[in-house]
Amino acid sequence: MIKDELEYRGITQKALAAEIGIPASVLNEILNGKRAVTTEYALLLEAALGIEADLWLRLQTEYNKQIARSNPSFLERLSKIRHAAAFM
């Protein structure tokens, strides 16, 4: 979504990174899902783009849940916990 916003506004990744004071490589990692949107990054994006930090954090949380739910070993772990909790 950040990439779309930058494209819509005609802002380069390099320009945004410079504006918010982070290395362009860090911003690129965020945009490509290799680095999480932290609270600090969300607040920086809010200041630069005028889009609430809460939105960026909710999107990151949803992404994190999707990743966790696609991990078979984690799903097996959840299943074992749920099964054990059912007998308590």
N, C-alpha and C positions, 0 to 999 in steps of 0.2 A: 504494500500500500504506500509505503514511503517513496518507493521508486516511481509509482504512478503520480504521486503528488509533485515530485521533483520534475518529472517530464511535463506535467500540465503547466507548471509555473515557469518552465524553461530554466531551471536551476541545475547546474552540474553537481555531481557528488563532491567534486573537489571544492567548489564554491561553498556548499553547505558545510562541509567539514571545516573549512577555514572560518566560516562565520560562527560556528558553535565551539571552535577551539579543540577539535579532536583530529588525529591523523586521518587522512583520506582512507588509508588502509583499514582503520577501525570502522569507519562508516561503511565501507564496502563490505566488510564482514557482517555488519548488522543487516545490511540490505540483502545479503545473500544467505541469511539464516545461519551463519557460522558463529555469530556472537549474539547474545541476548540483548534485548532492549531493557536496560536497567532503569531504575527510577531516575538516576541522574541523566541518562541519555534521553529518557522520555521528557524530562523537564527542559533539556536543551532544545529538543525538537519542538516542544510547545512554544518556547520563546522565539524560535526562528520561523516556525510555520504557522503559529496561531492555532494549532490543533491541540486540544487538551491532552495533557500527559496521561490522564486516565485511559483514554482510548488506546494509546500505544501500549500501555501496560496490560489492558484487557486482551488486546490482540496477542501479546507475547504469552500471556497465560493460556489462552486458547491453543496457541501453537505448541506450547510445552505439553499440554494435555494430549493433544493429537499424537505427538511423538511418543509419549509414555504409553498411550493406548495401542500403539503399533508395535510395541516391544513384547514379543512372545514370552520371554522369561519374566518380565514384570507382570504381565497378565496372569501368568501361572502363580506367581507370588501373591497377587491380589486374591485369586481364587482360593488359595490355601487359607489365607487370613479370613476370608468371608466364611469359608466352610467351618473353620475352627470357632469363629465368633457365633455361628448359628447354634453351637452346642453349649454355649456358656449360660 
